[in-house]
Amino acid sequence: MLRNGKYHYLHLDVFTDRPLTGNQLAVFLDAQGLDADVMQRIALEMAFSETTFVFPAEHPTTDYRVRIFTPRTEIPMAGHPTVGTTFALAHAGRITKASASIMLGLGIGRTPLGLEWGGDQLDSSSHYNLGKRTTRQYSVECSRQDLAFLKIRRLGLRVARWVPT
């Protein structure tokens, strides 16, 4: 089911230190109201290798439920969307430097991720060795049930430095 409204997402370049050169990932940080069929159609529309959808935790021992979709199917786990979603959560302030780890509920079950911080930013160089990350923020505007009317509206370009230089 699709509720009318906007679904904001972050567009990340994962595993790179330069904008527009990494593995692209769309992260919908507030996916409540989207069912599997709609998430699948959004992932097809995005046409990235994976798109993630973040929900409140389904289990008391996890922090968030994350569903991962390719353009053709939902998958239980994949590395770049798991790491990228963690950085998106940090970028959005959903996890803070007070957190040494996060427990995601993925399709394969509870998945722990250790976190290291460089100041107020999640530090990718020491723990994941991923380099800098770039992020662009967009919004999906859904005014009808049929995704044929899906409009992707760019809100602006935001480049985030994940590792202090």
Rosetta silent file (secondary structure, phi, psi, omega in degrees, C-alpha in Angstrom):
SEQUENCE: MLRNGKYHYLHLDVFTDRPLTGNQLAVFLDAQGLDADVMQRIALEMAFSETTFVFPAEHPTTDYRVRIFTPRTEIPMAGHPTVGTTFALAHAGRITKASASIMLGLGIGRTPLGLEWGGDQLDSSSHYNLGKRTTRQYSVECSRQDLAFLKIRRLGLRVARWVPT
SCORE:     score description
SCORE:     0.000 S_00000001
   1 L     0.000  148.533 -178.563    0.000    0.000    0.000 S_00000001
   2 L  -125.372  119.082  175.732    1.128    3.502   -0.717 S_00000001
   3 L   -84.170  150.320  177.219    0.039    6.423    1.371 S_00000001
   4 L   -67.996  143.915  177.805   -0.162    9.784   -0.328 S_00000001
   5 E   140.778 -163.395 -177.584    2.730   12.026    0.485 S_00000001
   6 E  -112.121  142.825  174.825    6.462   12.355    0.164 S_00000001
   7 E  -122.581  104.438 -178.920    9.118    9.765    0.856 S_00000001
   8 E   -77.041  148.083  175.487   12.511   11.393    1.253 S_00000001
   9 E  -145.351  159.561  174.966   15.625    9.439    0.442 S_00000001
  10 E  -105.646  139.504  177.092   19.360    9.862    0.381 S_00000001
  11 E  -108.302  111.447 -176.682   21.386    9.026   -2.717 S_00000001
  12 E  -108.947  148.641  166.062   24.818    7.800   -1.648 S_00000001
  13 E  -104.164  109.258 -175.136   27.976    6.940   -3.540 S_00000001
  14 E   -99.498  149.771  179.089   29.384    4.073   -1.465 S_00000001
  15 L    64.483   45.063  177.991   32.971    2.745   -1.573 S_00000001
  16 L  -152.838  162.437  172.926   34.509    5.898   -3.030 S_00000001
  17 L  -116.385    8.764  179.024   36.300    9.063   -2.061 S_00000001
  18 L  -131.882  139.061  177.786   34.997   11.080   -5.053 S_00000001
  19 L   -58.529  144.290  173.344   31.445   12.152   -5.927 S_00000001
  20 L    66.357   24.388  178.759   29.710   10.262   -8.741 S_00000001
  21 L  -126.843   -6.935 -174.307   32.215    7.399   -8.849 S_00000001
  22 L   -95.135 -167.628  177.200   31.016    4.889   -6.231 S_00000001
  23 E   -84.522  113.349 -174.409   28.377    2.231   -5.951 S_00000001
  24 E   -70.352  145.931  178.846   25.082    4.143   -5.905 S_00000001
  25 E  -148.232  132.150  170.870   22.533    3.490   -3.200 S_00000001
  26 E  -101.580  131.394 -179.839   19.145    5.029   -2.450 S_00000001
  27 E  -123.405  115.152  174.482   18.168    4.939    1.243 S_00000001
  28 E   -92.598  106.525 -173.233   14.589    5.666    2.278 S_00000001
  29 L   -77.848  -19.318  179.430   14.959    6.513    5.968 S_00000001
  30 L  -129.856   80.607 -172.309   11.204    6.615    6.726 S_00000001
  31 L   -93.689    3.495  179.071    9.639    3.756    4.780 S_00000001
  32 L   -56.545  136.561 -178.665    6.576    3.217    6.962 S_00000001
  33 L    99.316  -11.301  177.877    3.485    2.960    4.764 S_00000001
  34 L   -99.618  128.999  176.030    5.293    1.261    1.891 S_00000001
  35 L   -95.537  175.184 -174.454    4.527   -2.387    1.239 S_00000001
  36 H   -59.759  -38.202 -179.815    6.786   -4.883   -0.543 S_00000001
  37 H   -64.341  -43.359  179.893    5.150   -4.348   -3.932 S_00000001
  38 H   -68.749  -42.301  177.557    5.634   -0.593   -3.797 S_00000001
  39 H   -60.030  -40.014  178.804    9.217   -0.919   -2.516 S_00000001
  40 H   -63.605  -42.035  179.391    9.953   -3.272   -5.399 S_00000001
  41 H   -68.027  -35.639  175.901    8.523   -0.820   -7.925 S_00000001
  42 H   -64.879  -44.566  179.531   10.510    2.040   -6.388 S_00000001
  43 H   -60.789  -38.709  176.829   13.710   -0.034   -6.581 S_00000001
  44 H   -64.774  -42.436  179.191   12.980   -0.752  -10.244 S_00000001
  45 H   -64.729  -39.337  179.531   12.380    2.958  -10.874 S_00000001
  46 H   -65.994  -37.883  177.740   15.626    3.910   -9.064 S_00000001
  47 L    63.445   24.182  171.956   17.555    1.399  -11.213 S_00000001
  48 L   -88.511  166.283  179.078   20.468    1.203   -8.741 S_00000001
  49 L   -61.717  -35.466  174.396   21.968   -2.171   -7.863 S_00000001
  50 E  -145.374  153.436  173.100   20.195   -1.879   -4.477 S_00000001
  51 E  -133.399  134.926 -179.755   17.739    0.409   -2.688 S_00000001
  52 E  -113.001  152.415 -179.293   17.164    0.201    1.066 S_00000001
  53 E  -129.884  122.625 -175.416   14.099    0.981    3.134 S_00000001
  54 E  -102.383  131.824  179.040   14.434    1.720    6.860 S_00000001
  55 E  -124.914  163.282  171.054   11.651    0.900    9.331 S_00000001
  56 E   -59.323  156.841 -179.932   11.382    1.040   13.109 S_00000001
  57 L   -57.869  138.949  175.093   12.829   -2.001   14.854 S_00000001
  58 L   -93.960  -14.638 -177.246   10.628   -5.105   14.738 S_00000001
  59 L  -131.309  142.393 -176.781   12.512   -6.734   17.607 S_00000001
  60 L   -63.295  -16.476 -179.649   13.590   -5.166   20.904 S_00000001
  61 L   -97.410    8.753  174.919   17.230   -6.154   20.348 S_00000001
  62 L  -117.008  159.501  179.237   17.560   -4.316   17.024 S_00000001
  63 L   -92.702  -38.552 -179.457   17.789   -0.597   16.305 S_00000001
  64 E  -148.144  153.417  169.686   16.149   -0.553   12.852 S_00000001
  65 E   -99.085  128.721 -179.470   14.598   -2.942   10.358 S_00000001
  66 E  -124.630  126.867  175.701   16.202   -2.567    6.916 S_00000001
  67 E  -110.671  137.494 -174.914   14.851   -4.135    3.751 S_00000001
  68 E  -117.229  126.512  179.713   17.072   -4.337    0.673 S_00000001
  69 E  -123.791  137.028  165.433   15.708   -4.467   -2.866 S_00000001
  70 L   -90.928  176.065  176.929   17.397   -4.864   -6.230 S_00000001
  71 L   -61.859  -15.858 -175.743   15.419   -3.741   -9.280 S_00000001
  72 L  -115.456  -22.689 -175.121   14.048   -7.298   -9.539 S_00000001
  73 L  -160.616  160.874  171.851   13.804   -8.810   -6.046 S_00000001
  74 E   -83.534  140.253  178.516   14.225   -8.353   -2.306 S_00000001
  75 E  -122.060  151.510 -174.120   17.458   -9.774   -0.931 S_00000001
  76 L   -75.649  -25.531 -178.021   18.246  -10.745    2.682 S_00000001
  77 L  -169.009  148.955  171.599   21.615   -9.008    2.954 S_00000001
  78 L  -159.212  147.448 -173.062   24.306   -7.275    0.915 S_00000001
  79 H   -66.413  -56.337 -173.986   27.445   -5.445    1.982 S_00000001
  80 H   -64.216  -38.602  177.011   27.302   -2.069    0.255 S_00000001
  81 H   -70.516  -29.811  178.155   23.647   -1.350    1.108 S_00000001
  82 H   -68.679  -47.672  178.809   24.188   -2.386    4.748 S_00000001
  83 H   -66.524  -45.885  179.976   27.231   -0.134    5.143 S_00000001
  84 H   -60.628  -40.653  178.483   25.673    2.680    3.090 S_00000001
  85 H   -64.481  -37.474  177.094   22.452    2.578    5.125 S_00000001
  86 H   -61.908  -43.539  177.369   24.492    2.822    8.328 S_00000001
  87 H   -66.292  -36.107  177.013   26.205    5.953    7.003 S_00000001
  88 H   -64.454  -41.303  177.488   22.830    7.379    5.932 S_00000001
  89 H   -62.386  -40.665  177.457   21.486    6.819    9.464 S_00000001
  90 H   -67.044  -43.524  179.497   24.532    8.623   10.902 S_00000001
  91 H   -58.476  -37.659 -178.423   24.213   11.430    8.355 S_00000001
  92 L   -84.029   -0.747  179.387   20.570   11.905    9.372 S_00000001
  93 L    79.245   13.862 -179.803   21.458   11.929   13.095 S_00000001
  94 L   -79.227  -22.994  168.852   19.629    8.648   13.784 S_00000001
  95 L  -127.614  144.185 -173.747   22.802    7.207   15.281 S_00000001
  96 L  -124.219  172.545 -177.354   25.270    9.387   17.136 S_00000001
  97 L   -63.481  -12.480  174.849   28.864    9.280   18.294 S_00000001
  98 L   -72.102  -14.048 -177.830   27.645    7.916   21.623 S_00000001
  99 L   -93.289  124.929  176.254   26.959    4.644   19.770 S_00000001
 100 L   -91.645  -13.778  179.306   29.797    2.145   19.461 S_00000001
 101 E  -158.600  166.751  175.393   27.625   -0.233   17.453 S_00000001
 102 E  -139.313  145.766  178.619   24.253   -0.620   15.800 S_00000001
 103 E  -115.255  111.266  178.330   22.109   -3.737   15.368 S_00000001
 104 E   -96.217  141.838  172.451   20.168   -3.838   12.109 S_00000001
 105 E   -93.210  103.827  178.788   17.329   -6.249   11.471 S_00000001
 106 E  -104.356  177.988  178.517   17.992   -7.539    7.963 S_00000001
 107 L   -61.689  -25.870  178.002   16.366  -10.346    6.020 S_00000001
 108 L   -86.505   -4.772 -179.058   19.015  -12.729    7.355 S_00000001
 109 E   116.321 -163.141 -178.648   18.280  -11.655   10.936 S_00000001
 110 E   -63.945  131.231 -176.630   20.044   -9.478   13.458 S_00000001
 111 E  -131.328  108.525 -179.584   23.193   -7.937   11.966 S_00000001
 112 E   -82.635  143.339  174.275   25.638   -6.071   14.232 S_00000001
 113 E  -131.018  125.710  174.340   27.864   -3.305   12.879 S_00000001
 114 E   -78.149  143.501 -177.535   30.716   -1.771   14.860 S_00000001
 115 L  -121.494  138.478  171.486   31.019    1.997   14.594 S_00000001
 116 L  -126.318  142.227 -172.860   34.039    4.245   14.885 S_00000001
 117 E  -117.341  142.540  170.837   33.739    8.007   14.932 S_00000001
 118 E  -114.765   93.879 -172.525   35.987   10.824   13.765 S_00000001
 119 L    70.985 -129.120  179.509   34.620   13.773   15.700 S_00000001
 120 L   -91.517    0.601 -176.409   30.884   13.972   15.045 S_00000001
 121 E  -107.372  145.250  172.793   31.102   11.975   11.807 S_00000001
 122 E   -62.849  127.145 -173.565   31.101    8.239   11.311 S_00000001
 123 L   -93.559  110.000 -177.715   34.721    7.437   10.472 S_00000001
 124 H   -84.928  -22.341 -172.839   34.964    5.206    7.440 S_00000001
 125 H   -72.835  -35.576 -174.163   38.737    5.106    7.120 S_00000001
 126 H   -85.752  -37.592 -174.406   39.549    3.243   10.318 S_00000001
 127 H   -96.204  -47.191 -174.786   36.757    0.660   10.553 S_00000001
 128 L  -102.883  -13.898 -176.927   35.433    0.026    7.056 S_00000001
 129 L    51.899   49.125 -175.566   38.319    1.449    4.997 S_00000001
 130 L  -107.845   -8.645 -177.573   35.803    2.929    2.584 S_00000001
 131 L    76.787 -166.565 -178.052   37.040    6.478    2.144 S_00000001
 132 L   -74.386  164.407 -178.837   34.727    9.476    1.938 S_00000001
 133 L  -129.149  140.490  174.157   31.082    9.265    1.078 S_00000001
 134 E  -111.879  146.755 -175.905   28.968   11.674   -0.938 S_00000001
 135 E  -136.149  134.083  171.586   25.284   12.137   -0.333 S_00000001
 136 E  -120.642  142.642 -176.773   22.523   13.822   -2.304 S_00000001
 137 E  -110.429  133.788 -178.620   19.057   14.262   -0.857 S_00000001
 138 E  -134.441  178.553  176.509   15.865   13.827   -2.857 S_00000001
 139 E  -140.348  140.939  172.453   12.179   13.320   -2.338 S_00000001
 140 E  -103.946  123.227 -178.684    9.695   10.974   -3.967 S_00000001
 141 E  -102.854  117.582 -177.603    6.295   12.601   -4.268 S_00000001
 142 E  -114.126  107.728 -178.364    3.428   10.124   -4.374 S_00000001
 143 L  -108.759   -5.404  178.292    0.071   11.713   -5.092 S_00000001
 144 L  -140.038  161.830  178.775   -1.685    8.618   -6.479 S_00000001
 145 L   -66.913  -31.671 -175.875   -1.764    4.921   -5.734 S_00000001
 146 L   -84.471  122.693 -177.503   -0.335    4.084   -9.135 S_00000001
 147 H   -71.361   -1.274  171.909    3.416    4.558   -9.310 S_00000001
 148 H   -62.479  -20.712  179.989    3.073    5.542  -12.950 S_00000001
 149 H   -99.522   13.746  178.619    2.504    8.958  -11.393 S_00000001
 150 L   -64.387  130.327  177.179    5.648    8.750   -9.302 S_00000001
 151 E  -120.624  128.817  175.160    7.565   11.994   -9.461 S_00000001
 152 E  -103.530  118.975 -174.967   11.097   12.269   -8.269 S_00000001
 153 E  -115.098  121.754  179.863   11.827   15.824   -7.278 S_00000001
 154 E   -74.013  127.613  178.639   15.332   16.907   -6.546 S_00000001
 155 E   -91.298  -23.158 -179.707   15.578   18.869   -3.308 S_00000001
 156 E   148.847  164.058 -179.530   19.202   19.849   -3.719 S_00000001
 157 L   -96.613  128.239  177.269   22.752   18.642   -3.750 S_00000001
 158 L  -131.558  119.343  177.242   24.408   18.002   -0.429 S_00000001
 159 L  -103.303  122.313 -177.496   27.943   16.693   -0.238 S_00000001
 160 L  -107.990  133.231  173.883   28.787   15.294    3.176 S_00000001
 161 L   -91.231  121.466 -179.376   32.323   14.718    4.395 S_00000001
 162 L   -92.991  -25.909 -179.451   32.436   11.545    6.409 S_00000001
 163 L  -123.037  123.230  178.761   36.148   11.640    7.195 S_00000001
 164 L   -59.277  140.894  179.654   37.836   14.881    8.278 S_00000001
 165 L  -105.029    0.000    0.000   40.615   15.907    5.891 S_00000001
